[in-house]
């Protein structure tokens, strides 16, 4: 019987134990990286808070009851707490009548002010300003983010790895020549087999996986500033979730809860979330929204666009999946965003999505029905699958995205949705469109999730602009505003670009005026084929050129497909893609991906109805509108594709307008309605104003005014045009 190489066995055991020890350091190391993020957050907050100390006079120290002689400090030239904050200890101690104890009291009280201010502050990082403290925070957060992903992976096989290594090492009972000599043949045979098994451990898939994880963890610890900034720009929403979590600062609970009464809010907040199957980071308001969905069971989530309603829905699904694996979730949404839903589910959870659409819809449906997961289909696709689910399956969560699509109770799409009420344990309606001033629409949706509340809401609709009405809706309707919960959003600036019409513009415009063609008049300056003679087009090219030189990415919007075609041809040098109503849903997302991955200084041209809803275009930091929209909600939705959670650059918005044209009339009516919008402090009023803006009478008046201005000889010859 050949004696094993005991020196080799000792080296192998030492190597295994070394790898095990390094593997355990992943967990303690991640904890230290977490603390590093907390410390870096505090440094940034204190630096920001220190500026506010300039507004606090030294005399405030009298109220500290620390016996500080403030008059002596002022005589020595210290007039604000900021002056004291920057002073060296020896300088304070050197002031006659102050001394060491007084200087220590000054420092303690000043730090107290600083901590109080820091606790109410908000972290906003701009990589372009290069602030050292902010850059240090980005690097430490990037390291933690990468390390935390490694830790989660390592946690999933931590116990099996240690068990395997322990068993293989323990099986080697004889570890030196002396014991070998005095051992039985059976013991020797077992040792030989154990030594062979010990050697094969290094080729075991579990052990190889552990070594790979260690390599990735080491790379995470080496994350540098360039890599951190790149990761931040791609995943800023995750960064701000961590800043909020580890800085101890953030928005007030009242804004998180919106109008939810305190007792109900406390019940919801007490819910425990199990996010083992969730791979993202939730903001405080998103965590509450997720708990709200789970606790209330049948609700309408109306957060403004860009606040992550999709992520909250996915987190709720992940929690339910963690409780009972193999559940069935169904998401119904516009066809244009089905692909995006599938991508987001993969990105933020371990739940498998199934695209139940197209030629393969039946096969995907059968897989989903058998294995569980999240089925994603369109409102039109519901007609195919409703009968297969009705009375045959149980849905743990039924999500209806863009829920205003089912506001009409007589529409077939609405009837298809309603058929699955009894099959759904939980129902989530999602819409970023405000509903407070659309009583009929709101009541239809509320009647779907909470039928008992519908009549109460209708009866009290007259109170819709007072807090009591919001509290009445609290059990079923949760809405938070972007300006309240995204304090870190960079500035957004809007400007009107008034362009003089060229001779070619005027000639083409007069043809539309003569015909009384309101739609054609709205396309002013994009009517002629040669855009080199167009006032708006010339300015569009100039602006896009300047934006591209600045390294910005821009989205150009128009309501009209022909304008989109001409604008994309004009900007061909910078244009990465075109999205119109005829662009298939899957292709739209690919075009967004191409735009996001492209070098700075590029343009995406979109028809506003197609590119203004359901897509995330945070890669852009400039938006240009080729004409004013007569439905203000279209403008708001388009801006929300860019100016949303995840945006890290200031956003510039340009409205291209032609003087002496219908653009002036459209802008005038919108500005009149802006007063009502400001009065109610919600965009719902101005969205409702779209009906007023677009009604036939107003259009007739505008067309008549333009004809009087340009064609007095044919004022009464043409009939008034129909509404578009």
ROVEX-722565 format. One record per residue (C-alpha): residue number from 1; residue in three letters; x, y, z. Coordinates in steps of 0.5 Angstrom, whole numbers, plus 500, padded with zeros to 3 digits. Example, Ala and Ser with C-alpha at 12.3 -4.5 7.8 and 13.67 -1.06 7.14 Angstrom:
BEGIN
PT seq type   u   v   w
PT   1  Ala 525 491 516
PT   2  Ser 527 498 514
***
This chain:
BEGIN
PT seq type   u   v   w
PT   1  Unk 500 500 500
PT   2  Unk 503 507 498
PT   3  Unk 504 512 503
PT   4  Unk 501 519 501
PT   5  Unk 505 525 501
PT   6  Unk 504 528 507
PT   7  Unk 507 534 506
PT   8  Unk 503 535 500
PT   9  Unk 497 534 504
PT  10  Unk 499 539 509
PT  11  Unk 500 544 503
PT  12  Unk 493 543 500
PT  13  Unk 489 543 507
PT  14  Unk 493 550 509
PT  15  Unk 491 552 502
PT  16  Unk 484 550 503
PT  17  Unk 484 554 510
PT  18  Unk 487 560 507
PT  19  Unk 481 560 501
PT  20  Unk 476 559 507
PT  21  Unk 479 565 511
PT  22  Unk 479 569 505
PT  23  Unk 472 567 503
PT  24  Unk 470 569 510
PT  25  Unk 473 576 509
PT  26  Unk 468 578 504
PT  27  Unk 463 578 509
PT  28  Unk 467 582 515
PT  29  Unk 470 586 509
PT  30  Unk 463 588 506
PT  31  Unk 461 590 513
PT  32  Unk 467 595 513
PT  33  Unk 466 598 506
PT  34  Unk 459 599 509
PT  35  Unk 461 603 515
PT  36  Unk 466 607 510
PT  37  Unk 460 609 506
PT  38  Unk 457 612 512
PT  39  Unk 463 616 514
PT  40  Unk 463 619 507
PT  41  Unk 456 621 507
PT  42  Unk 457 624 514
PT  43  Unk 463 628 511
PT  44  Unk 459 630 505
PT  45  Unk 453 632 509
PT  46  Unk 457 636 514
PT  47  Unk 461 640 509
PT  48  Unk 454 642 506
PT  49  Unk 452 644 513
PT  50  Unk 458 648 514
PT  51  Unk 456 653 509
PT  52  Unk 449 654 513
PT  53  Unk 453 656 519
PT  54  Unk 455 662 516
PT  55  Unk 448 664 517
PT  56  Unk 448 663 525
PT  57  Unk 451 668 529
PT  58  Unk 456 667 535
PT  59  Unk 450 670 540
PT  60  Unk 446 663 539
PT  61  Unk 451 660 543
PT  62  Unk 448 664 549
PT  63  Unk 442 659 549
PT  64  Unk 447 653 550
PT  65  Unk 447 654 557
PT  66  Unk 455 652 557
PT  67  Unk 457 659 560
PT  68  Unk 461 661 553
PT  69  Unk 463 668 553
PT  70  Unk 460 670 546
PT  71  Unk 462 677 547
PT  72  Unk 470 675 548
PT  73  Unk 469 671 541
PT  74  Unk 466 677 537
PT  75  Unk 471 682 540
PT  76  Unk 476 677 537
PT  77  Unk 473 677 530
PT  78  Unk 469 671 530
PT  79  Unk 462 673 528
PT  80  Unk 459 666 526
PT  81  Unk 459 659 528
PT  82  Unk 462 658 521
PT  83  Unk 468 662 523
PT  84  Unk 468 658 530
PT  85  Unk 468 651 526
PT  86  Unk 474 653 521
PT  87  Unk 478 656 527
PT  88  Unk 484 652 530
PT  89  Unk 483 649 537
PT  90  Unk 489 653 539
PT  91  Unk 487 660 536
PT  92  Unk 480 659 540
PT  93  Unk 484 657 547
PT  94  Unk 489 663 546
PT  95  Unk 483 668 546
PT  96  Unk 484 672 553
PT  97  Unk 478 669 558
PT  98  Unk 476 663 553
PT  99  Unk 482 658 555
PT 100  Unk 481 650 554
PT 101  Unk 475 649 557
PT 102  Unk 471 654 554
PT 103  Unk 474 652 547
PT 104  Unk 472 645 548
PT 105  Unk 465 648 550
PT 106  Unk 465 652 543
PT 107  Unk 467 646 539
PT 108  Unk 462 641 542
PT 109  Unk 456 646 541
PT 110  Unk 458 648 534
PT 111  Unk 459 640 532
PT 112  Unk 452 640 535
PT 113  Unk 449 645 530
PT 114  Unk 453 642 525
PT 115  Unk 450 635 526
PT 116  Unk 443 638 527
PT 117  Unk 444 641 520
PT 118  Unk 447 635 517
PT 119  Unk 441 631 519
PT 120  Unk 436 635 515
PT 121  Unk 441 635 509
PT 122  Unk 441 632 502
PT 123  Unk 447 629 498
PT 124  Unk 447 631 491
PT 125  Unk 453 629 487
PT 126  Unk 455 632 481
PT 127  Unk 462 628 478
PT 128  Unk 463 634 474
PT 129  Unk 465 639 479
PT 130  Unk 470 634 482
PT 131  Unk 469 636 489
PT 132  Unk 474 631 493
PT 133  Unk 469 629 499
PT 134  Unk 464 627 493
PT 135  Unk 469 623 489
PT 136  Unk 471 620 495
PT 137  Unk 464 618 497
PT 138  Unk 462 615 490
PT 139  Unk 469 611 490
PT 140  Unk 467 608 497
PT 141  Unk 460 607 495
PT 142  Unk 462 604 488
PT 143  Unk 466 599 492
PT 144  Unk 461 597 497
PT 145  Unk 456 596 491
PT 146  Unk 460 591 488
PT 147  Unk 462 588 494
PT 148  Unk 455 587 496
PT 149  Unk 453 584 490
PT 150  Unk 459 579 491
PT 151  Unk 457 578 498
PT 152  Unk 450 576 496
PT 153  Unk 452 571 491
PT 154  Unk 457 568 496
PT 155  Unk 452 568 502
PT 156  Unk 448 563 497
PT 157  Unk 453 558 498
PT 158  Unk 457 559 504
PT 159  Unk 454 554 508
PT 160  Unk 455 548 503
PT 161  Unk 462 551 501
PT 162  Unk 464 550 509
PT 163  Unk 461 543 510
PT 164  Unk 464 541 504
PT 165  Unk 471 543 505
PT 166  Unk 470 541 513
PT 167  Unk 468 534 511
PT 168  Unk 474 533 506
PT 169  Unk 479 536 511
PT 170  Unk 476 532 517
PT 171  Unk 476 525 513
PT 172  Unk 484 525 512
PT 173  Unk 485 522 519
PT 174  Unk 493 520 518
PT 175  Unk 497 527 517
PT 176  Unk 504 524 518
PT 177  Unk 509 518 517
PT 178  Unk 509 517 524
PT 179  Unk 501 516 525
PT 180  Unk 501 512 518
PT 181  Unk 506 507 521
PT 182  Unk 502 505 527
PT 183  Unk 495 505 524
PT 184  Unk 491 499 521
PT 185  Unk 490 497 514
PT 186  Unk 483 500 514
PT 187  Unk 485 507 517
PT 188  Unk 491 507 511
PT 189  Unk 486 505 506
PT 190  Unk 481 511 508
PT 191  Unk 487 516 509
PT 192  Unk 489 514 501
PT 193  Unk 481 515 499
PT 194  Unk 481 522 503
PT 195  Unk 487 524 500
PT 196  Unk 485 523 493
PT 197  Unk 478 527 495
PT 198  Unk 482 532 498
PT 199  Unk 486 533 491
PT 200  Unk 479 533 487
PT 201  Unk 476 539 492
PT 202  Unk 480 544 488
PT 203  Unk 477 542 481
PT 204  Unk 470 542 485
PT 205  Unk 465 547 482
PT 206  Unk 463 549 488
PT 207  Unk 470 551 490
PT 208  Unk 472 554 483
PT 209  Unk 466 558 484
PT 210  Unk 469 560 491
PT 211  Unk 475 562 488
PT 212  Unk 472 566 482
PT 213  Unk 468 570 487
PT 214  Unk 474 572 491
PT 215  Unk 477 574 485
PT 216  Unk 471 579 483
PT 217  Unk 471 581 491
PT 218  Unk 478 583 490
PT 219  Unk 477 587 484
PT 220  Unk 471 591 487
PT 221  Unk 476 593 492
PT 222  Unk 480 596 487
PT 223  Unk 475 600 484
PT 224  Unk 478 607 482
PT 225  Unk 475 614 481
PT 226  Unk 474 613 473
PT 227  Unk 470 606 474
PT 228  Unk 466 609 480
PT 229  Unk 463 615 476
PT 230  Unk 462 611 470
PT 231  Unk 458 606 475
PT 232  Unk 454 612 478
PT 233  Unk 452 615 471
PT 234  Unk 449 608 469
PT 235  Unk 446 607 476
PT 236  Unk 445 613 480
PT 237  Unk 438 611 483
PT 238  Unk 442 605 486
PT 239  Unk 447 610 489
PT 240  Unk 442 615 492
PT 241  Unk 438 609 495
PT 242  Unk 444 608 499
PT 243  Unk 446 615 500
PT 244  Unk 439 616 503
PT 245  Unk 440 609 507
PT 246  Unk 447 610 510
PT 247  Unk 447 618 511
PT 248  Unk 441 618 516
PT 249  Unk 438 624 512
PT 250  Unk 432 624 507
PT 251  Unk 425 626 506
PT 252  Unk 420 627 511
PT 253  Unk 416 621 513
PT 254  Unk 410 626 511
PT 255  Unk 412 626 504
PT 256  Unk 414 619 504
PT 257  Unk 407 617 506
PT 258  Unk 403 623 502
PT 259  Unk 397 623 505
PT 260  Unk 396 617 509
PT 261  Unk 394 618 516
PT 262  Unk 399 616 521
PT 263  Unk 396 610 524
PT 264  Unk 395 607 517
PT 265  Unk 402 609 515
PT 266  Unk 405 606 522
PT 267  Unk 401 599 520
PT 268  Unk 404 599 513
PT 269  Unk 411 601 516
PT 270  Unk 411 596 521
PT 271  Unk 411 591 515
PT 272  Unk 417 586 514
PT 273  Unk 420 586 507
PT 274  Unk 423 579 505
PT 275  Unk 427 582 499
PT 276  Unk 432 575 498
PT 277  Unk 429 575 491
PT 278  Unk 430 583 490
PT 279  Unk 437 585 487
PT 280  Unk 436 593 487
PT 281  Unk 436 598 492
PT 282  Unk 429 601 495
PT 283  Unk 429 609 496
PT 284  Unk 425 610 503
PT 285  Unk 419 612 499
PT 286  Unk 419 606 495
PT 287  Unk 420 601 501
PT 288  Unk 414 605 503
PT 289  Unk 410 604 497
PT 290  Unk 412 597 496
PT 291  Unk 409 595 503
PT 292  Unk 403 599 502
PT 293  Unk 402 595 496
PT 294  Unk 403 588 500
PT 295  Unk 399 591 506
PT 296  Unk 393 594 502
PT 297  Unk 393 588 497
PT 298  Unk 388 592 492
PT 299  Unk 391 599 491
PT 300  Unk 392 605 485
PT 301  Unk 399 607 485
PT 302  Unk 399 614 482
PT 303  Unk 407 616 484
PT 304  Unk 409 621 478
PT 305  Unk 413 619 472
PT 306  Unk 420 617 474
PT 307  Unk 419 615 481
PT 308  Unk 420 608 480
PT 309  Unk 413 605 480
PT 310  Unk 415 599 476
PT 311  Unk 421 597 481
PT 312  Unk 416 598 487
PT 313  Unk 411 593 484
PT 314  Unk 417 588 482
PT 315  Unk 420 589 490
PT 316  Unk 413 587 492
PT 317  Unk 413 581 487
PT 318  Unk 420 579 490
PT 319  Unk 417 579 497
PT 320  Unk 411 574 495
PT 321  Unk 416 570 491
PT 322  Unk 420 569 498
PT 323  Unk 414 567 502
PT 324  Unk 412 562 497
PT 325  Unk 416 560 491
PT 326  Unk 413 559 484
PT 327  Unk 408 564 485
PT 328  Unk 404 567 479
PT 329  Unk 404 574 477
PT 330  Unk 401 578 471
PT 331  Unk 403 584 468
PT 332  Unk 399 588 463
PT 333  Unk 401 594 460
PT 334  Unk 402 598 453
PT 335  Unk 405 594 448
PT 336  Unk 411 599 447
PT 337  Unk 413 597 454
PT 338  Unk 413 590 455
PT 339  Unk 420 589 453
PT 340  Unk 422 594 458
PT 341  Unk 418 590 464
PT 342  Unk 421 584 462
PT 343  Unk 428 587 462
PT 344  Unk 427 591 469
PT 345  Unk 424 584 472
PT 346  Unk 431 581 470
PT 347  Unk 435 587 473
PT 348  Unk 432 587 479
PT 349  Unk 429 580 481
PT 350  Unk 431 573 480
PT 351  Unk 424 572 478
PT 352  Unk 423 569 471
PT 353  Unk 419 574 466
PT 354  Unk 415 571 460
PT 355  Unk 413 575 454
PT 356  Unk 406 573 453
PT 357  Unk 406 576 446
PT 358  Unk 407 575 438
PT 359  Unk 408 568 435
PT 360  Unk 410 564 441
PT 361  Unk 405 567 446
PT 362  Unk 402 560 447
PT 363  Unk 408 557 449
PT 364  Unk 411 562 453
PT 365  Unk 404 562 457
PT 366  Unk 404 554 458
PT 367  Unk 411 555 461
PT 368  Unk 409 561 466
PT 369  Unk 403 557 468
PT 370  Unk 407 551 469
PT 371  Unk 413 554 473
PT 372  Unk 411 560 475
PT 373  Unk 414 567 475
PT 374  Unk 412 574 471
PT 375  Unk 408 574 465
PT 376  Unk 408 580 461
PT 377  Unk 403 582 456
PT 378  Unk 399 587 452
PT 379  Unk 392 590 453
PT 380  Unk 390 587 446
PT 381  Unk 394 580 449
PT 382  Unk 389 580 454
PT 383  Unk 384 578 450
PT 384  Unk 387 571 448
PT 385  Unk 389 569 455
PT 386  Unk 384 571 460
PT 387  Unk 379 565 458
PT 388  Unk 385 561 460
PT 389  Unk 386 564 467
PT 390  Unk 379 565 469
PT 391  Unk 377 560 474
PT 392  Unk 383 556 473
PT 393  Unk 389 560 476
PT 394  Unk 391 564 482
PT 395  Unk 395 570 481
PT 396  Unk 399 573 487
PT 397  Unk 399 580 484
PT 398  Unk 396 582 478
PT 399  Unk 399 589 475
PT 400  Unk 396 594 470
PT 401  Unk 401 599 468
PT 402  Unk 398 605 465
PT 403  Unk 391 604 468
PT 404  Unk 388 610 465
PT 405  Unk 387 605 459
PT 406  Unk 382 601 463
PT 407  Unk 378 608 465
PT 408  Unk 372 606 460
PT 409  Unk 368 600 463
PT 410  Unk 365 599 456
PT 411  Unk 371 598 453
PT 412  Unk 373 590 451
PT 413  Unk 380 591 454
PT 414  Unk 377 593 461
PT 415  Unk 372 587 461
PT 416  Unk 378 583 460
PT 417  Unk 381 586 466
PT 418  Unk 375 585 470
PT 419  Unk 374 578 469
PT 420  Unk 380 576 473
PT 421  Unk 378 580 479
PT 422  Unk 377 574 483
PT 423  Unk 383 570 481
PT 424  Unk 387 575 484
PT 425  Unk 390 575 491
PT 426  Unk 392 582 490
PT 427  Unk 391 588 484
PT 428  Unk 396 594 483
PT 429  Unk 394 599 478
PT 430  Unk 399 604 476
PT 431  Unk 399 610 473
PT 432  Unk 403 617 473
PT 433  Unk 397 621 470
PT 434  Unk 394 625 476
PT 435  Unk 387 623 477
PT 436  Unk 385 628 483
PT 437  Unk 381 632 478
PT 438  Unk 378 627 473
PT 439  Unk 373 624 478
PT 440  Unk 369 619 473
PT 441  Unk 376 616 471
PT 442  Unk 378 616 478
PT 443  Unk 372 613 481
PT 444  Unk 372 607 475
PT 445  Unk 379 605 477
PT 446  Unk 378 606 485
PT 447  Unk 371 602 484
PT 448  Unk 375 596 481
PT 449  Unk 380 595 487
PT 450  Unk 375 598 492
PT 451  Unk 368 598 490
PT 452  Unk 366 600 497
PT 453  Unk 369 606 496
PT 454  Unk 367 608 489
PT 455  Unk 360 612 491
PT 456  Unk 364 615 497
PT 457  Unk 369 618 493
PT 458  Unk 364 621 488
PT 459  Unk 359 624 493
PT 460  Unk 365 628 496
PT 461  Unk 369 629 489
PT 462  Unk 367 637 490
PT 463  Unk 373 636 496
PT 464  Unk 378 634 491
PT 465  Unk 383 640 492
PT 466  Unk 383 639 500
PT 467  Unk 387 635 504
PT 468  Unk 381 631 507
PT 469  Unk 379 628 500
PT 470  Unk 386 625 500
PT 471  Unk 386 622 506
PT 472  Unk 379 619 504
PT 473  Unk 383 616 498
PT 474  Unk 389 614 503
PT 475  Unk 387 606 503
PT 476  Unk 387 605 496
PT 477  Unk 391 611 492
PT 478  Unk 398 613 494
PT 479  Unk 401 619 490
PT 480  Unk 408 622 491
PT 481  Unk 411 628 487
PT 482  Unk 418 628 484
PT 483  Unk 419 635 487
PT 484  Unk 418 632 494
PT 485  Unk 422 626 494
PT 486  Unk 427 626 489
PT 487  Unk 431 632 492
PT 488  Unk 438 630 489
PT 489  Unk 435 632 482
PT 490  Unk 439 636 478
PT 491  Unk 437 643 475
PT 492  Unk 432 643 469
PT 493  Unk 432 649 465
PT 494  Unk 427 651 460
PT 495  Unk 427 656 454
PT 496  Unk 423 658 449
PT 497  Unk 426 659 442
PT 498  Unk 422 664 438
PT 499  Unk 424 663 430
PT 500  Unk 423 668 425
PT 501  Unk 419 665 419
PT 502  Unk 423 665 412
PT 503  Unk 420 666 406
PT 504  Unk 419 659 404
PT 505  Unk 416 658 411
PT 506  Unk 411 663 410
PT 507  Unk 409 661 403
PT 508  Unk 408 654 405
PT 509  Unk 404 656 412
PT 510  Unk 400 660 407
PT 511  Unk 398 654 403
PT 512  Unk 395 651 410
PT 513  Unk 392 657 412
PT 514  Unk 388 658 406
PT 515  Unk 386 651 406
PT 516  Unk 384 652 414
PT 517  Unk 388 646 416
PT 518  Unk 390 647 423
PT 519  Unk 394 640 423
PT 520  Unk 398 643 417
PT 521  Unk 399 650 421
PT 522  Unk 402 647 427
PT 523  Unk 407 644 422
PT 524  Unk 410 651 421
PT 525  Unk 417 651 419
PT 526  Unk 417 643 417
PT 527  Unk 412 644 411
PT 528  Unk 417 645 406
PT 529  Unk 422 639 403
PT 530  Unk 428 644 404
PT 531  Unk 430 645 411
PT 532  Unk 436 649 410
PT 533  Unk 431 655 408
PT 534  Unk 427 653 415
PT 535  Unk 427 658 421
PT 536  Unk 426 652 426
PT 537  Unk 430 647 422
PT 538  Unk 436 652 422
PT 539  Unk 435 653 430
PT 540  Unk 434 646 431
PT 541  Unk 441 644 427
PT 542  Unk 445 650 431
PT 543  Unk 442 648 438
PT 544  Unk 444 640 437
PT 545  Unk 450 642 434
PT 546  Unk 452 646 441
PT 547  Unk 449 641 445
PT 548  Unk 453 635 442
PT 549  Unk 459 640 442
PT 550  Unk 458 640 450
PT 551  Unk 458 633 450
PT 552  Unk 450 632 452
PT 553  Unk 446 627 449
PT 554  Unk 439 630 446
PT 555  Unk 432 628 445
PT 556  Unk 428 631 439
PT 557  Unk 420 630 440
PT 558  Unk 415 632 435
PT 559  Unk 408 630 434
PT 560  Unk 408 629 427
PT 561  Unk 411 623 423
PT 562  Unk 413 627 417
PT 563  Unk 417 632 422
PT 564  Unk 420 627 425
PT 565  Unk 423 624 418
PT 566  Unk 425 631 416
PT 567  Unk 429 632 423
PT 568  Unk 432 626 423
PT 569  Unk 435 627 416
PT 570  Unk 437 634 418
PT 571  Unk 441 631 424
PT 572  Unk 443 625 421
PT 573  Unk 450 626 423
PT 574  Unk 449 626 430
PT 575  Unk 442 621 430
PT 576  Unk 443 614 433
PT 577  Unk 436 612 431
PT 578  Unk 428 614 430
PT 579  Unk 422 612 434
PT 580  Unk 415 613 431
PT 581  Unk 408 610 433
PT 582  Unk 410 604 427
PT 583  Unk 417 602 431
PT 584  Unk 416 595 434
PT 585  Unk 416 595 442
PT 586  Unk 422 591 442
PT 587  Unk 426 595 437
PT 588  Unk 424 601 441
PT 589  Unk 428 599 447
PT 590  Unk 434 597 442
PT 591  Unk 434 604 440
PT 592  Unk 434 607 447
PT 593  Unk 440 602 449
PT 594  Unk 444 604 443
PT 595  Unk 443 611 444
PT 596  Unk 445 610 452
PT 597  Unk 451 606 449
PT 598  Unk 453 611 444
PT 599  Unk 459 616 445
PT 600  Unk 457 623 448
PT 601  Unk 454 628 443
PT 602  Unk 448 624 439
PT 603  Unk 441 625 438
PT 604  Unk 435 621 438
PT 605  Unk 429 623 434
PT 606  Unk 422 621 437
PT 607  Unk 415 622 435
PT 608  Unk 412 624 442
PT 609  Unk 406 619 443
PT 610  Unk 411 613 442
PT 611  Unk 418 616 445
PT 612  Unk 414 620 450
PT 613  Unk 411 614 455
PT 614  Unk 414 608 458
PT 615  Unk 421 609 456
PT 616  Unk 427 611 460
PT 617  Unk 432 616 457
PT 618  Unk 436 618 463
PT 619  Unk 442 618 458
PT 620  Unk 439 624 455
PT 621  Unk 440 631 458
PT 622  Unk 437 636 453
PT 623  Unk 430 635 450
PT 624  Unk 428 639 444
PT 625  Unk 420 640 442
PT 626  Unk 419 642 435
PT 627  Unk 412 645 436
PT 628  Unk 408 646 442
PT 629  Unk 404 640 444
PT 630  Unk 396 642 445
PT 631  Unk 396 636 450
PT 632  Unk 400 639 456
PT 633  Unk 400 632 458
PT 634  Unk 404 630 452
PT 635  Unk 410 635 454
PT 636  Unk 410 633 461
PT 637  Unk 410 625 460
PT 638  Unk 416 627 455
PT 639  Unk 420 631 460
PT 640  Unk 419 625 465
PT 641  Unk 423 620 460
PT 642  Unk 429 624 461
PT 643  Unk 428 628 468
PT 644  Unk 427 622 472
PT 645  Unk 430 618 478
PT 646  Unk 437 616 475
PT 647  Unk 438 623 472
PT 648  Unk 445 626 474
PT 649  Unk 446 632 469
PT 650  Unk 442 638 469
PT 651  Unk 437 638 464
PT 652  Unk 436 643 458
PT 653  Unk 429 644 455
PT 654  Unk 428 648 448
PT 655  Unk 421 649 445
PT 656  Unk 422 651 438
PT 657  Unk 417 656 436
PT 658  Unk 415 660 430
PT 659  Unk 413 668 430
PT 660  Unk 407 670 427
PT 661  Unk 404 663 427
PT 662  Unk 399 658 430
PT 663  Unk 405 657 435
PT 664  Unk 403 664 439
PT 665  Unk 396 662 439
PT 666  Unk 397 655 442
PT 667  Unk 402 658 447
PT 668  Unk 398 664 449
PT 669  Unk 392 659 451
PT 670  Unk 397 654 455
PT 671  Unk 400 660 459
PT 672  Unk 392 662 461
PT 673  Unk 391 655 464
PT 674  Unk 398 655 467
PT 675  Unk 395 660 472
PT 676  Unk 390 655 474
PT 677  Unk 395 649 474
PT 678  Unk 399 654 479
PT 679  Unk 393 655 484
PT 680  Unk 392 647 485
PT 681  Unk 399 646 485
PT 682  Unk 398 639 481
PT 683  Unk 399 638 474
PT 684  Unk 392 635 473
PT 685  Unk 389 641 472
PT 686  Unk 393 643 466
PT 687  Unk 392 636 463
PT 688  Unk 385 637 464
PT 689  Unk 386 643 460
PT 690  Unk 388 639 454
PT 691  Unk 380 638 452
PT 692  Unk 379 646 452
PT 693  Unk 386 647 448
PT 694  Unk 384 642 443
PT 695  Unk 376 643 443
PT 696  Unk 373 645 436
PT 697  Unk 371 652 438
PT 698  Unk 378 654 440
PT 699  Unk 381 651 433
PT 700  Unk 376 655 429
PT 701  Unk 378 661 432
PT 702  Unk 385 660 431
PT 703  Unk 384 658 424
PT 704  Unk 380 665 423
PT 705  Unk 385 669 426
PT 706  Unk 391 667 422
PT 707  Unk 386 667 416
PT 708  Unk 385 675 418
PT 709  Unk 392 676 419
PT 710  Unk 395 673 412
PT 711  Unk 389 672 407
PT 712  Unk 383 678 408
PT 713  Unk 381 676 401
PT 714  Unk 379 669 403
PT 715  Unk 376 670 410
PT 716  Unk 369 667 409
PT 717  Unk 370 662 403
PT 718  Unk 373 656 406
PT 719  Unk 369 652 412
PT 720  Unk 371 651 419
PT 721  Unk 376 645 419
PT 722  Unk 374 639 424
PT 723  Unk 378 638 430
PT 724  Unk 384 634 429
***
